[in-house]
Amino acid sequence: MTAIAFGSDAKNFLQWQELREAQGVLARYSDHDLAWSLCFHDPYENLYEITTYDYAVVAKALNG
């Protein structure tokens, strides 16, 4: 499986998360213990991955 991947800081990672939810796009989160990834498909089934190494900030936001 091939993906188009982007690096991000925590702020932009969380903005991508909010945008995906607002648009009703199914996204999958992966906790890599050092980084977080957000994966989703566009309408043409291309796979995208947004990754951040701001682990603690994102973990706090996602886990409350």
PDB file of N, CA, C and O in Angstrom:
ATOM      1  N   MET A   1       0.849  -1.173   0.000  1.00  0.00           N
ATOM      2  CA  MET A   1       0.000   0.000   0.000  1.00  0.00           C
ATOM      3  C   MET A   1       0.897   1.240   0.000  1.00  0.00           C
ATOM      4  O   MET A   1       1.851   1.320   0.774  1.00  0.00           O
ATOM      5  N   THR A   2       0.595   2.182  -0.849  1.00  0.00           N
ATOM      6  CA  THR A   2       1.366   3.414  -0.967  1.00  0.00           C
ATOM      7  C   THR A   2       0.543   4.576  -0.428  1.00  0.00           C
ATOM      8  O   THR A   2      -0.663   4.666  -0.657  1.00  0.00           O
ATOM      9  N   ALA A   3       1.227   5.467   0.298  1.00  0.00           N
ATOM     10  CA  ALA A   3       0.556   6.645   0.853  1.00  0.00           C
ATOM     11  C   ALA A   3       1.367   7.889   0.541  1.00  0.00           C
ATOM     12  O   ALA A   3       2.584   7.827   0.364  1.00  0.00           O
ATOM     13  N   ILE A   4       0.691   8.996   0.476  1.00  0.00           N
ATOM     14  CA  ILE A   4       1.340  10.294   0.398  1.00  0.00           C
ATOM     15  C   ILE A   4       1.423  10.774   1.845  1.00  0.00           C
ATOM     16  O   ILE A   4       0.399  10.945   2.506  1.00  0.00           O
ATOM     17  N   ALA A   5       2.642  10.989   2.333  1.00  0.00           N
ATOM     18  CA  ALA A   5       2.830  11.291   3.752  1.00  0.00           C
ATOM     19  C   ALA A   5       3.361  12.707   3.950  1.00  0.00           C
ATOM     20  O   ALA A   5       4.164  13.210   3.164  1.00  0.00           O
ATOM     21  N   PHE A   6       2.890  13.326   5.019  1.00  0.00           N
ATOM     22  CA  PHE A   6       3.307  14.674   5.381  1.00  0.00           C
ATOM     23  C   PHE A   6       3.692  14.702   6.849  1.00  0.00           C
ATOM     24  O   PHE A   6       3.066  14.036   7.674  1.00  0.00           O
ATOM     25  N   GLY A   7       4.720  15.471   7.178  1.00  0.00           N
ATOM     26  CA  GLY A   7       5.072  15.728   8.568  1.00  0.00           C
ATOM     27  C   GLY A   7       4.347  16.976   9.038  1.00  0.00           C
ATOM     28  O   GLY A   7       4.050  17.868   8.243  1.00  0.00           O
ATOM     29  N   SER A   8       4.064  17.036  10.326  1.00  0.00           N
ATOM     30  CA  SER A   8       3.274  18.146  10.863  1.00  0.00           C
ATOM     31  C   SER A   8       3.648  18.405  12.315  1.00  0.00           C
ATOM     32  O   SER A   8       4.162  17.525  13.005  1.00  0.00           O
ATOM     33  N   ASP A   9       3.386  19.618  12.765  1.00  0.00           N
ATOM     34  CA  ASP A   9       3.474  19.877  14.196  1.00  0.00           C
ATOM     35  C   ASP A   9       2.128  19.515  14.827  1.00  0.00           C
ATOM     36  O   ASP A   9       1.171  19.219  14.112  1.00  0.00           O
ATOM     37  N   ALA A  10       2.050  19.537  16.135  1.00  0.00           N
ATOM     38  CA  ALA A  10       0.831  19.119  16.841  1.00  0.00           C
ATOM     39  C   ALA A  10      -0.366  19.988  16.464  1.00  0.00           C
ATOM     40  O   ALA A  10      -1.462  19.470  16.253  1.00  0.00           O
ATOM     41  N   LYS A  11      -0.169  21.294  16.378  1.00  0.00           N
ATOM     42  CA  LYS A  11      -1.279  22.206  16.078  1.00  0.00           C
ATOM     43  C   LYS A  11      -1.927  21.851  14.739  1.00  0.00           C
ATOM     44  O   LYS A  11      -3.149  21.729  14.651  1.00  0.00           O
ATOM     45  N   ASN A  12      -1.113  21.685  13.703  1.00  0.00           N
ATOM     46  CA  ASN A  12      -1.658  21.369  12.384  1.00  0.00           C
ATOM     47  C   ASN A  12      -2.218  19.954  12.322  1.00  0.00           C
ATOM     48  O   ASN A  12      -3.208  19.721  11.628  1.00  0.00           O
ATOM     49  N   PHE A  13      -1.612  19.005  13.027  1.00  0.00           N
ATOM     50  CA  PHE A  13      -2.134  17.643  13.096  1.00  0.00           C
ATOM     51  C   PHE A  13      -3.560  17.660  13.649  1.00  0.00           C
ATOM     52  O   PHE A  13      -4.455  17.020  13.096  1.00  0.00           O
ATOM     53  N   LEU A  14      -3.763  18.395  14.739  1.00  0.00           N
ATOM     54  CA  LEU A  14      -5.091  18.469  15.356  1.00  0.00           C
ATOM     55  C   LEU A  14      -6.082  19.219  14.469  1.00  0.00           C
ATOM     56  O   LEU A  14      -7.275  18.914  14.485  1.00  0.00           O
ATOM     57  N   GLN A  15      -5.609  20.190  13.701  1.00  0.00           N
ATOM     58  CA  GLN A  15      -6.487  20.879  12.756  1.00  0.00           C
ATOM     59  C   GLN A  15      -6.924  19.928  11.639  1.00  0.00           C
ATOM     60  O   GLN A  15      -8.076  19.973  11.208  1.00  0.00           O
ATOM     61  N   TRP A  16      -6.018  19.071  11.170  1.00  0.00           N
ATOM     62  CA  TRP A  16      -6.390  18.058  10.180  1.00  0.00           C
ATOM     63  C   TRP A  16      -7.441  17.125  10.770  1.00  0.00           C
ATOM     64  O   TRP A  16      -8.395  16.750  10.089  1.00  0.00           O
ATOM     65  N   GLN A  17      -7.269  16.753  12.028  1.00  0.00           N
ATOM     66  CA  GLN A  17      -8.235  15.871  12.690  1.00  0.00           C
ATOM     67  C   GLN A  17      -9.613  16.533  12.713  1.00  0.00           C
ATOM     68  O   GLN A  17     -10.610  15.897  12.374  1.00  0.00           O
ATOM     69  N   GLU A  18      -9.673  17.793  13.107  1.00  0.00           N
ATOM     70  CA  GLU A  18     -10.943  18.517  13.165  1.00  0.00           C
ATOM     71  C   GLU A  18     -11.583  18.627  11.777  1.00  0.00           C
ATOM     72  O   GLU A  18     -12.794  18.458  11.636  1.00  0.00           O
ATOM     73  N   LEU A  19     -10.780  18.906  10.769  1.00  0.00           N
ATOM     74  CA  LEU A  19     -11.285  19.028   9.406  1.00  0.00           C
ATOM     75  C   LEU A  19     -11.855  17.700   8.920  1.00  0.00           C
ATOM     76  O   LEU A  19     -12.931  17.670   8.323  1.00  0.00           O
ATOM     77  N   ARG A  20     -11.151  16.612   9.167  1.00  0.00           N
ATOM     78  CA  ARG A  20     -11.644  15.283   8.756  1.00  0.00           C
ATOM     79  C   ARG A  20     -12.979  14.993   9.421  1.00  0.00           C
ATOM     80  O   ARG A  20     -13.908  14.530   8.760  1.00  0.00           O
ATOM     81  N   GLU A  21     -13.090  15.254  10.712  1.00  0.00           N
ATOM     82  CA  GLU A  21     -14.339  15.001  11.425  1.00  0.00           C
ATOM     83  C   GLU A  21     -15.464  15.883  10.898  1.00  0.00           C
ATOM     84  O   GLU A  21     -16.585  15.409  10.713  1.00  0.00           O
ATOM     85  N   ALA A  22     -15.177  17.162  10.654  1.00  0.00           N
ATOM     86  CA  ALA A  22     -16.197  18.094  10.159  1.00  0.00           C
ATOM     87  C   ALA A  22     -16.709  17.686   8.786  1.00  0.00           C
ATOM     88  O   ALA A  22     -17.875  17.914   8.467  1.00  0.00           O
ATOM     89  N   GLN A  23     -15.849  17.086   7.972  1.00  0.00           N
ATOM     90  CA  GLN A  23     -16.240  16.667   6.635  1.00  0.00           C
ATOM     91  C   GLN A  23     -16.790  15.246   6.608  1.00  0.00           C
ATOM     92  O   GLN A  23     -17.199  14.753   5.557  1.00  0.00           O
ATOM     93  N   GLY A  24     -16.800  14.589   7.766  1.00  0.00           N
ATOM     94  CA  GLY A  24     -17.323  13.229   7.844  1.00  0.00           C
ATOM     95  C   GLY A  24     -16.427  12.198   7.185  1.00  0.00           C
ATOM     96  O   GLY A  24     -16.895  11.137   6.773  1.00  0.00           O
ATOM     97  N   VAL A  25     -15.143  12.504   7.083  1.00  0.00           N
ATOM     98  CA  VAL A  25     -14.192  11.581   6.457  1.00  0.00           C
ATOM     99  C   VAL A  25     -13.658  10.639   7.530  1.00  0.00           C
ATOM    100  O   VAL A  25     -13.161  11.080   8.566  1.00  0.00           O
ATOM    101  N   LEU A  26     -13.765   9.344   7.273  1.00  0.00           N
ATOM    102  CA  LEU A  26     -13.261   8.338   8.197  1.00  0.00           C
ATOM    103  C   LEU A  26     -11.741   8.404   8.231  1.00  0.00           C
ATOM    104  O   LEU A  26     -11.083   8.334   7.192  1.00  0.00           O
ATOM    105  N   ALA A  27     -11.196   8.537   9.418  1.00  0.00           N
ATOM    106  CA  ALA A  27      -9.746   8.599   9.592  1.00  0.00           C
ATOM    107  C   ALA A  27      -9.326   7.571  10.629  1.00  0.00           C
ATOM    108  O   ALA A  27     -10.083   7.241  11.543  1.00  0.00           O
ATOM    109  N   ARG A  28      -8.115   7.075  10.472  1.00  0.00           N
ATOM    110  CA  ARG A  28      -7.572   6.101  11.407  1.00  0.00           C
ATOM    111  C   ARG A  28      -6.369   6.734  12.078  1.00  0.00           C
ATOM    112  O   ARG A  28      -5.502   7.304  11.416  1.00  0.00           O
ATOM    113  N   TYR A  29      -6.324   6.629  13.403  1.00  0.00           N
ATOM    114  CA  TYR A  29      -5.200   7.147  14.171  1.00  0.00           C
ATOM    115  C   TYR A  29      -4.306   5.991  14.572  1.00  0.00           C
ATOM    116  O   TYR A  29      -4.782   4.912  14.924  1.00  0.00           O
ATOM    117  N   SER A  30      -2.998   6.230  14.514  1.00  0.00           N
ATOM    118  CA  SER A  30      -2.037   5.232  14.967  1.00  0.00           C
ATOM    119  C   SER A  30      -1.111   5.866  15.989  1.00  0.00           C
ATOM    120  O   SER A  30      -0.503   6.906  15.737  1.00  0.00           O
ATOM    121  N   ASP A  31      -1.013   5.229  17.139  1.00  0.00           N
ATOM    122  CA  ASP A  31      -0.124   5.655  18.216  1.00  0.00           C
ATOM    123  C   ASP A  31       1.143   4.826  18.101  1.00  0.00           C
ATOM    124  O   ASP A  31       1.121   3.617  18.330  1.00  0.00           O
ATOM    125  N   HIS A  32       2.248   5.472  17.746  1.00  0.00           N
ATOM    126  CA  HIS A  32       3.518   4.779  17.556  1.00  0.00           C
ATOM    127  C   HIS A  32       4.438   4.919  18.770  1.00  0.00           C
ATOM    128  O   HIS A  32       5.624   4.598  18.685  1.00  0.00           O
ATOM    129  N   ASP A  33       3.905   5.394  19.897  1.00  0.00           N
ATOM    130  CA  ASP A  33       4.647   5.627  21.146  1.00  0.00           C
ATOM    131  C   ASP A  33       5.692   6.740  21.050  1.00  0.00           C
ATOM    132  O   ASP A  33       6.212   7.180  22.075  1.00  0.00           O
ATOM    133  N   LEU A  34       6.000   7.189  19.874  1.00  0.00           N
ATOM    134  CA  LEU A  34       6.923   8.296  19.662  1.00  0.00           C
ATOM    135  C   LEU A  34       6.291   9.352  18.755  1.00  0.00           C
ATOM    136  O   LEU A  34       6.665  10.525  18.777  1.00  0.00           O
ATOM    137  N   ALA A  35       5.332   8.904  17.968  1.00  0.00           N
ATOM    138  CA  ALA A  35       4.663   9.763  16.995  1.00  0.00           C
ATOM    139  C   ALA A  35       3.207   9.322  16.859  1.00  0.00           C
ATOM    140  O   ALA A  35       2.835   8.211  17.236  1.00  0.00           O
ATOM    141  N   TRP A  36       2.398  10.224  16.310  1.00  0.00           N
ATOM    142  CA  TRP A  36       1.007   9.920  15.966  1.00  0.00           C
ATOM    143  C   TRP A  36       0.863  10.043  14.464  1.00  0.00           C
ATOM    144  O   TRP A  36       1.476  10.912  13.843  1.00  0.00           O
ATOM    145  N   SER A  37       0.051   9.174  13.878  1.00  0.00           N
ATOM    146  CA  SER A  37      -0.278   9.261  12.460  1.00  0.00           C
ATOM    147  C   SER A  37      -1.787   9.293  12.294  1.00  0.00           C
ATOM    148  O   SER A  37      -2.522   8.641  13.036  1.00  0.00           O
ATOM    149  N   LEU A  38      -2.232  10.051  11.323  1.00  0.00           N
ATOM    150  CA  LEU A  38      -3.634  10.165  10.936  1.00  0.00           C
ATOM    151  C   LEU A  38      -3.703   9.760   9.467  1.00  0.00           C
ATOM    152  O   LEU A  38      -3.093  10.409   8.618  1.00  0.00           O
ATOM    153  N   CYS A  39      -4.435   8.702   9.163  1.00  0.00           N
ATOM    154  CA  CYS A  39      -4.528   8.201   7.789  1.00  0.00           C
ATOM    155  C   CYS A  39      -5.965   8.301   7.293  1.00  0.00           C
ATOM    156  O   CYS A  39      -6.912   8.033   8.033  1.00  0.00           O
ATOM    157  N   PHE A  40      -6.111   8.690   6.033  1.00  0.00           N
ATOM    158  CA  PHE A  40      -7.440   8.806   5.436  1.00  0.00           C
ATOM    159  C   PHE A  40      -7.321   8.728   3.923  1.00  0.00           C
ATOM    160  O   PHE A  40      -6.237   8.914   3.370  1.00  0.00           O
ATOM    161  N   HIS A  41      -8.434   8.453   3.255  1.00  0.00           N
ATOM    162  CA  HIS A  41      -8.490   8.398   1.794  1.00  0.00           C
ATOM    163  C   HIS A  41      -9.227   9.615   1.251  1.00  0.00           C
ATOM    164  O   HIS A  41     -10.170  10.109   1.869  1.00  0.00           O
ATOM    165  N   ASP A  42      -8.794  10.086   0.105  1.00  0.00           N
ATOM    166  CA  ASP A  42      -9.529  11.140  -0.578  1.00  0.00           C
ATOM    167  C   ASP A  42     -10.638  10.489  -1.416  1.00  0.00           C
ATOM    168  O   ASP A  42     -10.738   9.263  -1.447  1.00  0.00           O
ATOM    169  N   PRO A  43     -11.468  11.283  -2.092  1.00  0.00           N
ATOM    170  CA  PRO A  43     -12.577  10.704  -2.866  1.00  0.00           C
ATOM    171  C   PRO A  43     -12.118   9.758  -3.984  1.00  0.00           C
ATOM    172  O   PRO A  43     -12.919   8.971  -4.489  1.00  0.00           O
ATOM    173  N   TYR A  44     -10.857   9.825  -4.368  1.00  0.00           N
ATOM    174  CA  TYR A  44     -10.327   8.967  -5.432  1.00  0.00           C
ATOM    175  C   TYR A  44      -9.584   7.751  -4.872  1.00  0.00           C
ATOM    176  O   TYR A  44      -8.906   7.026  -5.600  1.00  0.00           O
ATOM    177  N   GLU A  45      -9.731   7.548  -3.554  1.00  0.00           N
ATOM    178  CA  GLU A  45      -9.122   6.419  -2.837  1.00  0.00           C
ATOM    179  C   GLU A  45      -7.606   6.502  -2.698  1.00  0.00           C
ATOM    180  O   GLU A  45      -6.958   5.492  -2.420  1.00  0.00           O
ATOM    181  N   ASN A  46      -7.021   7.706  -2.889  1.00  0.00           N
ATOM    182  CA  ASN A  46      -5.609   7.897  -2.594  1.00  0.00           C
ATOM    183  C   ASN A  46      -5.435   7.962  -1.078  1.00  0.00           C
ATOM    184  O   ASN A  46      -6.233   8.600  -0.391  1.00  0.00           O
ATOM    185  N   LEU A  47      -4.421   7.320  -0.564  1.00  0.00           N
ATOM    186  CA  LEU A  47      -4.183   7.275   0.873  1.00  0.00           C
ATOM    187  C   LEU A  47      -3.222   8.386   1.281  1.00  0.00           C
ATOM    188  O   LEU A  47      -2.183   8.589   0.653  1.00  0.00           O
ATOM    189  N   TYR A  48      -3.589   9.101   2.345  1.00  0.00           N
ATOM    190  CA  TYR A  48      -2.761  10.164   2.898  1.00  0.00           C
ATOM    191  C   TYR A  48      -2.446   9.849   4.349  1.00  0.00           C
ATOM    192  O   TYR A  48      -3.253   9.255   5.064  1.00  0.00           O
ATOM    193  N   GLU A  49      -1.260  10.257   4.766  1.00  0.00           N
ATOM    194  CA  GLU A  49      -0.851  10.086   6.155  1.00  0.00           C
ATOM    195  C   GLU A  49      -0.232  11.383   6.652  1.00  0.00           C
ATOM    196  O   GLU A  49       0.673  11.934   6.025  1.00  0.00           O
ATOM    197  N   ILE A  50      -0.732  11.863   7.785  1.00  0.00           N
ATOM    198  CA  ILE A  50      -0.173  13.031   8.458  1.00  0.00           C
ATOM    199  C   ILE A  50       0.483  12.508   9.732  1.00  0.00           C
ATOM    200  O   ILE A  50      -0.167  11.825  10.523  1.00  0.00           O
ATOM    201  N   THR A  51       1.754  12.816   9.940  1.00  0.00           N
ATOM    202  CA  THR A  51       2.481  12.322  11.109  1.00  0.00           C
ATOM    203  C   THR A  51       3.072  13.478  11.890  1.00  0.00           C
ATOM    204  O   THR A  51       3.589  14.432  11.310  1.00  0.00           O
ATOM    205  N   THR A  52       2.992  13.387  13.218  1.00  0.00           N
ATOM    206  CA  THR A  52       3.619  14.372  14.092  1.00  0.00           C
ATOM    207  C   THR A  52       4.437  13.654  15.160  1.00  0.00           C
ATOM    208  O   THR A  52       4.076  12.577  15.636  1.00  0.00           O
ATOM    209  N   TYR A  53       5.548  14.286  15.519  1.00  0.00           N
ATOM    210  CA  TYR A  53       6.387  13.788  16.602  1.00  0.00           C
ATOM    211  C   TYR A  53       6.148  14.583  17.889  1.00  0.00           C
ATOM    212  O   TYR A  53       6.855  14.387  18.878  1.00  0.00           O
ATOM    213  N   ASP A  54       5.160  15.473  17.879  1.00  0.00           N
ATOM    214  CA  ASP A  54       4.744  16.197  19.092  1.00  0.00           C
ATOM    215  C   ASP A  54       3.818  15.281  19.886  1.00  0.00           C
ATOM    216  O   ASP A  54       2.651  15.595  20.120  1.00  0.00           O
ATOM    217  N   TYR A  55       4.358  14.166  20.283  1.00  0.00           N
ATOM    218  CA  TYR A  55       3.573  13.054  20.840  1.00  0.00           C
ATOM    219  C   TYR A  55       2.723  13.465  22.041  1.00  0.00           C
ATOM    220  O   TYR A  55       1.516  13.224  22.047  1.00  0.00           O
ATOM    221  N   ALA A  56       3.321  14.071  23.043  1.00  0.00           N
ATOM    222  CA  ALA A  56       2.620  14.369  24.296  1.00  0.00           C
ATOM    223  C   ALA A  56       1.452  15.324  24.086  1.00  0.00           C
ATOM    224  O   ALA A  56       0.393  15.153  24.691  1.00  0.00           O
ATOM    225  N   VAL A  57       1.637  16.325  23.237  1.00  0.00           N
ATOM    226  CA  VAL A  57       0.575  17.306  22.990  1.00  0.00           C
ATOM    227  C   VAL A  57      -0.635  16.626  22.341  1.00  0.00           C
ATOM    228  O   VAL A  57      -1.773  16.859  22.747  1.00  0.00           O
ATOM    229  N   VAL A  58      -0.389  15.798  21.348  1.00  0.00           N
ATOM    230  CA  VAL A  58      -1.477  15.117  20.640  1.00  0.00           C
ATOM    231  C   VAL A  58      -2.129  14.067  21.530  1.00  0.00           C
ATOM    232  O   VAL A  58      -3.352  13.929  21.532  1.00  0.00           O
ATOM    233  N   ALA A  59      -1.322  13.324  22.288  1.00  0.00           N
ATOM    234  CA  ALA A  59      -1.872  12.310  23.202  1.00  0.00           C
ATOM    235  C   ALA A  59      -2.831  12.951  24.195  1.00  0.00           C
ATOM    236  O   ALA A  59      -3.900  12.405  24.468  1.00  0.00           O
ATOM    237  N   LYS A  60      -2.458  14.099  24.733  1.00  0.00           N
ATOM    238  CA  LYS A  60      -3.332  14.806  25.680  1.00  0.00           C
ATOM    239  C   LYS A  60      -4.622  15.249  25.009  1.00  0.00           C
ATOM    240  O   LYS A  60      -5.697  15.124  25.596  1.00  0.00           O
ATOM    241  N   ALA A  61      -4.532  15.764  23.791  1.00  0.00           N
ATOM    242  CA  ALA A  61      -5.726  16.233  23.082  1.00  0.00           C
ATOM    243  C   ALA A  61      -6.650  15.074  22.695  1.00  0.00           C
ATOM    244  O   ALA A  61      -7.870  15.197  22.805  1.00  0.00           O
ATOM    245  N   LEU A  62      -6.088  13.966  22.250  1.00  0.00           N
ATOM    246  CA  LEU A  62      -6.919  12.845  21.807  1.00  0.00           C
ATOM    247  C   LEU A  62      -7.471  12.021  22.967  1.00  0.00           C
ATOM    248  O   LEU A  62      -8.560  11.454  22.870  1.00  0.00           O
ATOM    249  N   ASN A  63      -6.729  11.958  24.049  1.00  0.00           N
ATOM    250  CA  ASN A  63      -7.140  11.120  25.192  1.00  0.00           C
ATOM    251  C   ASN A  63      -7.808  11.911  26.310  1.00  0.00           C
ATOM    252  O   ASN A  63      -8.189  11.351  27.337  1.00  0.00           O
ATOM    253  N   GLY A  64      -7.943  13.199  26.104  1.00  0.00           N
ATOM    254  CA  GLY A  64      -8.632  14.042  27.075  1.00  0.00           C
ATOM    255  C   GLY A  64      -7.790  14.343  28.213  1.00  0.00           C
ATOM    256  O   GLY A  64      -8.218  15.045  29.129  1.00  0.00           O
TER     257      GLY A  64
END
